[in-house]
Amino acid sequence: MQGVALFEVHGDRHVIYFDLNAVGLSEINVEESQFTILNEVENELRGIIDKYGPLATSDVGFEYDDWPMGRGIILTRLYMRDGEVKLVLLASYGRSLITKLSSRLSKLGWKPIFIFDIRKVARSRYPQR
């Protein structure tokens, strides 16, 4: 994993999908075996997630395609209670994707709880003296 984000949201599934589409994600079919990494991420964030009580989960795959700037697959886990999505967990194998998505989702009213993203450090082609 190159990036992980956990957001607090309050809305039904359709509103969440609309927001994700608005920031450039489109739903794709992803093999169930790829979602096992979300279990490991969830275990690391268990202390935060458990504060929201018992929640049902649903895993969805999305593709981010912002040519030529970047593209990648985003694994998503929705945490729901009584038909309302309470939390959204995003995970990506691409560098800097989570940072881009997090800033856009925050502007839509999503509350970031946890963000981790590995970013490439820009270096000068010319050595410093």
C-alpha positions in Angstrom: 0.0 0.0 0.0 1.2 3.4 -0.9 -1.7 5.4 0.7 -4.6 5.0 3.1 -7.3 7.4 4.2 -10.2 7.1 6.6 -13.1 9.6 6.4 -16.1 10.3 8.5 -19.1 10.8 6.3 -22.9 10.8 6.8 -25.0 9.9 3.9 -26.6 7.1 2.0 -24.7 4.9 -0.4 -25.9 6.9 -3.5 -24.6 10.2 -2.1 -21.2 8.6 -1.3 -21.0 7.1 -4.8 -21.9 10.5 -6.3 -19.1 12.2 -4.3 -16.6 9.6 -5.4 -17.6 10.0 -9.0 -17.3 13.8 -8.7 -13.7 13.5 -7.6 -12.8 11.4 -10.6 -13.4 7.8 -9.5 -15.3 5.3 -11.5 -16.5 1.9 -10.2 -14.8 -1.2 -11.5 -14.8 -4.9 -10.8 -12.0 -6.0 -8.6 -11.2 -9.5 -7.5 -12.2 -10.3 -3.9 -8.7 -11.4 -3.1 -7.4 -7.8 -3.6 -9.6 -6.6 -0.7 -7.8 -8.8 1.9 -5.3 -5.9 2.2 -8.1 -3.8 3.6 -8.4 -6.3 6.5 -4.8 -5.6 7.5 -5.3 -1.8 7.2 -8.6 -2.1 9.2 -6.7 -4.0 12.0 -4.2 -1.2 12.2 -7.1 1.4 12.5 -9.3 -0.8 14.8 -9.1 1.6 17.7 -10.5 4.4 15.6 -13.2 2.4 13.8 -14.4 0.7 17.0 -15.4 4.1 18.4 -18.3 4.2 15.9 -19.8 0.9 17.3 -20.8 -2.1 15.2 -20.9 -1.4 11.5 -21.6 -3.4 8.4 -19.0 -3.3 5.6 -19.1 -3.3 1.9 -16.1 -3.4 -0.4 -16.0 -1.6 -3.7 -13.2 -1.1 -6.3 -12.8 2.2 -8.1 -10.4 3.5 -10.8 -8.9 6.9 -10.7 -7.9 8.1 -14.2 -6.7 11.7 -14.5 -4.6 11.4 -17.6 -1.8 12.5 -17.9 -1.4 13.3 -14.2 -2.1 9.9 -12.7 -4.2 6.8 -12.6 -4.6 3.8 -10.3 -7.0 1.5 -8.5 -8.6 2.6 -5.2 -9.8 -0.1 -2.9 -12.8 1.2 -0.8 -14.5 -0.1 2.2 -17.8 1.5 3.3 -18.8 1.2 7.0 -22.6 1.4 7.4 -25.3 1.4 10.0 -29.0 1.5 9.3 -28.5 2.2 5.6 -26.3 5.2 6.3 -22.6 5.3 5.5 -20.6 6.4 8.6 -17.0 5.8 7.5 -15.1 5.3 4.2 -11.7 3.6 4.1 -9.7 4.3 0.9 -6.4 2.4 0.0 -4.2 2.8 -3.0 -1.1 1.2 -4.5 -0.3 4.4 -6.3 1.8 7.1 -4.8 0.2 10.5 -4.0 -3.3 9.4 -5.2 -4.7 9.5 -1.7 -3.4 13.0 -1.1 -5.1 14.2 -4.3 -8.4 12.5 -3.5 -8.4 13.6 0.2 -8.1 17.3 -0.7 -11.0 17.0 -3.2 -13.2 14.9 -0.8 -12.6 17.4 2.0 -13.9 20.2 -0.1 -17.1 18.1 -0.5 -17.6 18.0 3.3 -15.9 14.6 4.1 -14.1 14.8 7.4 -10.6 13.2 7.3 -9.8 11.1 10.3 -6.6 9.4 9.2 -4.4 10.0 6.1 -1.2 8.2 5.2 0.4 8.7 1.7 3.9 7.9 0.4 5.0 10.8 -1.8 7.8 11.1 -4.2 10.4 13.7 -3.2 11.2 16.1 -5.9 15.0 16.4 -6.4 16.9 18.8 -8.5 18.7 17.4 -11.5 21.7 19.5 -10.5 23.6 18.8 -7.3 23.6 21.5 -4.6 27.0 23.0 -3.8 
